[in-house]
Amino acid sequence: MATITIDFEFSNGETDSHEFDATGGLVADITSYRDDRLEELNEDREEDDEEIECEGYEVSDTDLDHACQEDWTAFDDLDEFADYCDLVDQYGEAYCLRRDDCGDGFDFDDEYNGCWSSFEEFAENFFDDCMECPDSLKSYIDYEKFASELSYDYTEYEGYEGVHVFRS
């Protein structure tokens, strides 16, 4: 799971650093932590002391799970980054590769057809799943040519895990 480290600065001069899981609701988690920390700091002050406030926070570090995963600065806000991290955790390398090519405008579950050792392996499996062909005739099928024709309707991405295939 990807993590993000936030450094907080408080009006009394104290600083605090905390690591968060980069998952949905990241900003809510940061806010909750900040509020809890402020409550702790303020309960120790004298009655006539000015209330301690958070003067700000900034991201000091990220620990991303996948080599292809983008840094948080590529996103409009931390919640958008956390949503992206959730999807990378769920789908892995395939999601990163497709997003790099298409941006956010795709439906992963609908388009993804798995990871294969080659596109030809995908095409052979696709043919066998969709066509009723007796085993005695399979040796006559030109799977390489079938894969070539099928490639017009599918996009493939070479990754560390193999070839990721998406319906175009």
C-alpha positions, 0 to 999 in steps of 0.5 A: 500500500502506498503511503504519504508522510505529512509534516505539520507545523503548529503556532507554538513552534512544534512540528509533527510528522505522521505517515498515512496510507494513501487510500480513499479519504486521505484528506479526511484522515489528515484532518482528523489527525491534525484535529486530534493533535491540536486537542492534545496540544491545547489541553496542556496549555494554561487558561490564559495562553492563546489557543494553539493552531495548525499553521499548515502542513506539507507532504514530505515523502511518499512511498509508492508500491509500484514502479509505474505509480505517479507522484502525488504532485501529478494530481489536483489534490491529495484525495485524487491521488489517494483514489489513484493509489486505491486503483493501483493497489487493486489492479496493479501494473495494468492500471498504471499502463492503461492510465498512462495511455488513456488518462482517466477516461476508461472503465478498467473492469469492462476493458481489461482482458488479463495479463498474458505471456504474449498477445498471440496467447491471448488470441488463441485463448480468445478463439478457443473460448468463443469458437466451437472448433473440434480438436482435430481442426485446431491444428489448421487454425492460423492463430498468428493471423487471428491475433493480427486481426484481433489486434485492431480491436484490442490494445496491448501493453508490455509490462513487467508481469507480461502483456496486458490486454485491453479491449479498445 
